[in-house]
Amino acid sequence: MRDGTNTAYLFRQLLSRELAARYKSTILGSGWIVMQPLLMLCVYTVVFNYIFQVRWAGVESTTGFAIMLFAGLIVFNFFAEVLTASPTLVLGQPNLVKKVVFPVEMLAVVRVSAAFITALIGVLILFVAHLLFVGLPTAWFAAVFLPLVVMFPMLLGIAWLLSAFGVYLRDISQFTGITASVMLFVSPIFFPATAMPDSFSLILKINPLVTPMQELRAVALSGVAPDLVALSYYFCVSCVFARMALACFRRLSTGFADVL
């Protein structure tokens, strides 16, 4: 019982420090959690709706396109934030890693949890935008957290793998940045999944962002029930992946102190 209490306390302390340090010494402070996605939304809306004149089937207005775009960005940013930060999770905490009693795998849990909180703030912004420009969403909006929850184990697995390999292979940080850029354009963010050519169908099948994006838009914007079968399958596969990633992380962690 004492170990569980100590672990929970350590998690809360690390998460608080992570959130506080993110915007430390900035003028707006935690306000950037809201400002950053809104600024990126404005940029993407102008570029893809006005310059490239991208159209979303069934959506005519600029505000409708922006809301559809923002819903996809919530999922993508959740993924990209973990992906790009993971390679340096262990590298950036040598003092903690070298402590024998410190559960080093918790660093990934804290990182994913912090990204999850940011995603939830994005959901709140989405709700306000829908309320202002479209109207009161349906009761199914309450299920909007489900697509994000099922992503949690998958992102934990990514964080554990990349943080472990990042100790030994420092080039991984460069690779994850490129991967995030590629995922931005091969995921149904600026276009519906149905707009992808048949020759790219394999990308849709293996892309871990497709199901969460489609389900988040379905419950939040289309006002329909979530596909529990698809979400359950996604969650189960993610849990298996996370379990394998954790085993790999623990195996590699025996050499962390020597390398650091």
Secondary structure as UniProt FT lines:
FT   HELIX           2..22
FT   TURN            23..25
FT   HELIX           29..31
FT   HELIX           32..45
FT   HELIX           46..51
FT   TURN            57..58
FT   HELIX           62..85
FT   HELIX           86..88
FT   TURN            89..92
FT   HELIX           94..97
FT   TURN            100..101
FT   TURN            104..105
FT   HELIX           106..133
FT   HELIX           139..144
FT   HELIX           145..168
FT   TURN            170..171
FT   HELIX           172..186
FT   TURN            188..189
FT   HELIX           193..195
FT   HELIX           198..200
FT   HELIX           201..206
FT   TURN            208..209
FT   HELIX           210..217
FT   HELIX           218..222
FT   HELIX           228..252
FT   HELIX           253..255
FT   HELIX           256..259
//
